Amino acid sequence: MQFLDPRNDVAFKKIFGSEEHKGITISFLNSMLGFTGEHVIVDVQFMNTEQHPIILREKKENILDVLCTDQCGHKYIVEMQVEKVKEFGKRMVYYGAKTYALQLGRSAPYHKLAPVIVIAILDFVLFPDKKSYKSIHRILDQETHECNLPELTFVFVELKKFKKEEYELLSVEDKWIYFIKEINHQDHVPAALATQEFGQACHIAERITWSEPELNAYDDAFVRATDQQTSLELATEKGIEKGQAKIIETMLANGLDSKSISSLTGISAEHIAEIKNKQKN
């Protein structure tokens, strides 16, 4: 068996944003949010993410990966993010606040506004000082820690911090995170994921079940992600080179020789010579 990577934008939406397999989405949402009893999500309706007017012009197939509403009208944004981007937390706050505000049409009453829950699955570390792989952020009273304004909730799952092996998977949450992080490394359906919605998700992720156009879209999503990362790395390299050149120019202007500059900065004598030649020209 060969499984595709759920962290890919196209694969993630096919698995978690399908009307045909909404049970997968419901199980995933309930587990990530710890919903039980009267709070359990029993049904969802998917919204068109391409037409939803959340404005951040990115090179992505869809602006949001999954956007849905439950039986109570609560809105859920689910975003899979592989590449680390600047101010990602603020971006999620913007998504949530924008989705909340757009519920209110002109002259509509405020009581029609329903809570918005944003779930971001990250393939990088966003909060280096937090030990747990999952953190939930809400508006709380500073003294009592009560949540009297449950309008916006943000859940961040940092896959890099999730270290459990298959035999350690006990909860539904464990299994979904393991599926997202590890299924593309498996050559069979893990026993822990062989039942219920997990089995369906594994079947959807099987490469053999995808059509050629779907596989092309999947591959294109990887190419776009690689291009974005390459552009970021090039920009970073240029920034570093520009900073080094400025430091060297300043040291030269203050009378330091190339050997001293190299000793102080660790920059090679050859690179210092290149900077000096550019100054002369």
C-alpha positions as CSV (number, residue, x, y, z in Angstrom):
1,M,0.0,0.0,0.0
2,Q,1.1,3.6,-0.7
3,F,-0.5,6.4,1.2
4,L,-0.5,10.1,0.2
5,D,0.5,12.8,2.7
6,P,-2.5,14.3,4.5
7,R,-0.4,17.4,5.2
8,N,-0.6,18.2,1.5
9,D,-3.3,20.9,0.9
10,V,-5.2,18.9,-1.7
11,A,-5.1,15.6,0.3
12,F,-6.1,17.4,3.5
13,K,-9.2,18.9,1.9
14,K,-10.1,15.6,0.2
15,I,-9.9,13.7,3.6
16,F,-11.3,16.3,6.0
17,G,-13.5,18.5,3.7
18,S,-15.7,15.9,2.0
19,E,-19.5,15.9,2.2
20,E,-19.4,12.2,1.4
21,H,-17.2,11.4,4.4
22,K,-18.3,14.1,6.8
23,G,-18.1,11.5,9.6
24,I,-14.3,11.9,9.4
25,T,-14.6,15.7,9.9
26,I,-17.1,15.3,12.8
27,S,-14.8,12.8,14.6
28,F,-11.8,15.0,14.1
29,L,-13.5,18.1,15.3
30,N,-15.0,16.4,18.4
31,S,-11.6,14.9,19.4
32,M,-9.6,18.1,18.8
33,L,-12.1,20.2,20.9
34,G,-12.8,17.5,23.5
35,F,-16.6,17.8,22.9
36,T,-18.7,15.4,24.9
37,G,-22.4,15.2,25.9
38,E,-24.6,18.0,24.7
39,H,-21.6,19.8,23.1
40,V,-20.9,16.9,20.6
41,I,-21.0,17.8,16.9
42,V,-23.5,15.5,15.2
43,D,-23.6,17.1,11.7
44,V,-21.6,19.6,9.6
45,Q,-22.2,21.5,6.4
46,F,-19.3,22.5,4.3
47,M,-18.9,26.0,3.0
48,N,-17.2,27.0,-0.2
49,T,-13.7,28.2,0.8
50,E,-12.9,29.6,-2.6
51,Q,-15.8,32.0,-2.6
52,H,-15.6,32.9,1.1
53,P,-14.2,36.5,1.2
54,I,-11.3,36.0,3.5
55,I,-8.7,38.3,2.0
56,L,-5.1,37.1,2.0
57,R,-3.9,36.7,-1.5
58,E,-1.7,33.6,-1.3
59,K,-0.6,31.1,-3.9
60,K,-2.8,28.4,-2.5
61,E,-5.5,26.3,-4.2
62,N,-7.9,27.4,-1.5
63,I,-7.7,30.3,0.9
64,L,-8.9,28.0,3.7
65,D,-8.5,24.2,3.7
66,V,-11.8,23.4,5.4
67,L,-14.7,25.7,6.5
68,C,-17.9,24.2,7.9
69,T,-20.9,24.8,10.2
70,D,-22.3,22.5,12.8
71,Q,-25.9,21.9,13.7
72,C,-25.9,24.9,16.1
73,G,-24.5,27.2,13.5
74,H,-21.0,27.3,15.0
75,K,-18.3,27.9,12.4
76,Y,-15.1,25.8,12.1
77,I,-12.0,26.7,10.2
78,V,-9.5,23.9,9.8
79,E,-6.1,24.9,8.4
80,M,-3.2,22.6,7.6
81,Q,0.1,24.6,7.4
82,V,3.4,22.9,6.5
83,E,5.7,25.8,5.9
84,K,6.5,28.2,8.8
85,V,5.4,31.7,7.9
86,K,5.8,35.0,9.7
87,E,3.1,36.0,12.2
88,F,1.1,32.8,11.6
89,G,-0.7,33.2,14.9
90,K,-1.9,36.7,13.9
91,R,-3.0,35.3,10.6
92,M,-5.3,32.7,12.3
93,V,-6.7,35.5,14.5
94,Y,-7.5,37.4,11.4
95,Y,-9.2,34.4,9.8
96,G,-11.3,33.8,12.8
97,A,-12.3,37.4,13.4
98,K,-13.1,37.9,9.7
99,T,-15.3,34.8,9.6
100,Y,-17.0,36.0,12.7
101,A,-17.7,39.5,11.4
102,L,-18.9,38.3,7.9
103,Q,-21.8,36.5,9.5
104,L,-23.4,39.8,10.2
105,G,-25.2,41.3,7.2
106,R,-26.1,45.0,6.9
107,S,-28.5,45.9,9.8
108,A,-28.6,42.3,11.0
109,P,-28.9,41.8,14.8
110,Y,-25.8,40.8,16.8
111,H,-27.6,37.7,18.3
112,K,-27.2,36.0,15.0
113,L,-23.4,35.9,15.4
114,A,-22.3,32.4,16.1
115,P,-18.9,31.3,17.7
116,V,-16.0,30.6,15.4
117,I,-13.4,27.9,16.2
118,V,-10.1,27.9,14.3
119,I,-8.0,24.7,14.3
120,A,-4.5,25.0,12.9
121,I,-2.5,21.8,12.3
122,L,1.2,22.9,12.0
123,D,4.2,20.9,10.7
124,F,6.5,23.3,12.6
125,V,6.9,24.6,16.1
126,L,4.9,27.8,16.7
127,F,5.3,28.1,20.5
128,P,8.8,26.9,21.4
129,D,8.2,27.5,25.2
130,K,5.2,25.3,25.3
131,K,5.8,21.6,26.0
132,S,2.4,20.2,24.9
133,Y,1.7,19.6,21.2
134,K,-1.8,21.1,21.5
135,S,-2.8,24.5,23.0
136,I,-6.3,26.0,23.1
137,H,-6.7,29.8,23.3
138,R,-9.8,31.6,24.3
139,I,-10.9,35.0,25.7
140,L,-10.8,34.6,29.5
141,D,-11.5,36.8,32.5
142,Q,-8.1,37.8,33.9
143,E,-9.0,37.1,37.5
144,T,-11.4,34.2,37.4
145,H,-10.3,32.6,34.2
146,E,-13.9,32.3,33.2
147,C,-14.8,32.3,29.5
148,N,-17.7,34.7,29.3
149,L,-17.0,35.6,25.7
150,P,-16.9,32.2,23.9
151,E,-17.0,33.8,20.5
152,L,-13.5,33.0,19.3
153,T,-11.4,29.9,20.0
154,F,-8.1,29.0,18.5
155,V,-6.6,25.5,18.7
156,F,-3.0,24.9,17.6
157,V,-1.6,21.4,17.1
158,E,2.2,21.3,16.6
159,L,3.0,18.0,14.9
160,K,6.7,18.2,15.7
161,K,5.9,17.9,19.4
162,F,3.8,14.8,19.0
163,K,6.1,11.8,19.7
164,K,3.7,8.9,20.4
165,E,4.2,5.6,18.7
166,E,1.4,3.4,17.4
167,Y,1.2,1.3,20.5
168,E,0.7,4.5,22.6
169,L,-2.3,5.7,20.7
170,L,-5.2,5.7,23.2
171,S,-7.5,8.5,22.4
172,V,-9.3,9.5,19.2
173,E,-7.2,12.7,19.2
174,D,-4.0,10.6,19.4
175,K,-5.1,8.6,16.4
176,W,-6.0,11.6,14.2
177,I,-2.8,13.4,14.9
178,Y,-0.8,10.2,14.3
179,F,-2.7,9.6,11.0
180,I,-1.9,13.1,9.8
181,K,1.7,12.9,10.7
182,E,2.6,9.3,9.9
183,I,0.2,7.6,7.5
184,N,2.3,8.4,4.4
185,H,5.2,6.6,6.0
186,Q,3.3,3.3,6.3
187,D,2.9,0.4,3.9
188,H,-0.3,-0.9,5.5
189,V,-3.2,0.4,7.6
190,P,-2.0,0.5,11.2
191,A,-4.1,-1.7,13.5
192,A,-5.0,1.4,15.7
193,L,-6.4,3.1,12.6
194,A,-8.3,0.1,11.0
195,T,-11.8,0.9,12.4
196,Q,-14.5,3.5,11.9
197,E,-13.6,6.9,10.5
198,F,-9.8,6.2,10.7
199,G,-10.2,3.3,8.2
200,Q,-12.2,5.5,5.9
201,A,-9.5,8.2,6.1
202,C,-6.8,5.6,5.3
203,H,-8.7,4.4,2.3
204,I,-9.1,7.9,1.0
205,A,-5.4,8.5,1.4
206,E,-4.5,5.4,-0.6
207,R,-2.8,6.5,-3.8
208,I,-4.5,3.8,-5.9
209,T,-7.9,5.4,-5.2
210,W,-7.0,8.8,-6.7
211,S,-7.7,9.7,-10.3
212,E,-5.0,11.1,-12.5
213,P,-6.3,14.7,-12.3
214,E,-6.4,14.4,-8.5
215,L,-2.8,13.1,-8.4
216,N,-1.7,16.0,-10.6
217,A,-3.4,18.5,-8.3
218,Y,-1.7,16.8,-5.3
219,D,1.7,17.0,-7.0
220,D,1.1,20.6,-8.0
221,A,0.4,21.5,-4.4
222,F,3.8,20.1,-3.4
223,V,5.5,22.1,-6.1
224,R,3.9,25.3,-5.0
225,A,4.9,24.6,-1.4
226,T,8.5,23.9,-2.5
227,D,8.6,27.0,-4.6
228,Q,7.4,29.1,-1.6
229,Q,10.0,27.6,0.7
230,T,12.7,28.1,-1.9
231,S,11.7,31.8,-2.3
232,L,11.8,32.2,1.5
233,E,15.2,30.6,1.7
234,L,16.6,32.8,-1.1
235,A,15.2,36.0,0.5
236,T,16.8,34.9,3.9
237,E,20.1,34.3,2.2
238,K,20.1,37.7,0.5
239,G,19.2,39.3,3.8
240,I,22.1,37.6,5.5
241,E,24.5,38.5,2.7
242,K,23.4,42.2,2.8
243,G,23.8,42.3,6.6
244,Q,27.3,40.8,6.3
245,A,28.3,43.3,3.7
246,K,27.2,46.2,5.8
247,I,29.1,44.9,8.8
248,I,32.3,44.4,6.7
249,E,31.9,47.9,5.1
250,T,31.5,49.5,8.6
251,M,34.6,47.7,10.0
252,L,36.7,48.6,7.0
253,A,35.6,52.2,7.3
254,N,36.8,52.1,10.9
255,G,40.3,51.0,9.9
256,L,40.2,47.3,10.6
257,D,42.2,45.0,8.3
258,S,40.7,41.9,6.6
259,K,42.4,39.5,8.9
260,S,41.0,41.1,12.0
261,I,37.5,41.3,10.5
262,S,37.7,37.6,9.5
263,S,38.8,36.7,13.1
264,L,36.0,38.7,14.7
265,T,33.1,37.7,12.4
266,G,34.1,34.3,11.1
267,I,33.5,35.6,7.5
268,S,36.1,34.2,5.1
269,A,38.9,36.4,3.8
270,E,37.8,35.7,0.2
271,H,34.3,37.1,0.9
272,I,35.8,40.2,2.7
273,A,38.0,40.7,-0.4
274,E,34.9,40.6,-2.6
275,I,33.3,43.3,-0.5
276,K,36.4,45.5,-0.7
277,N,36.5,45.1,-4.5
278,K,32.9,46.2,-4.7
279,Q,33.6,49.3,-2.6
280,K,36.5,50.3,-5.0
281,N,34.2,49.9,-8.0
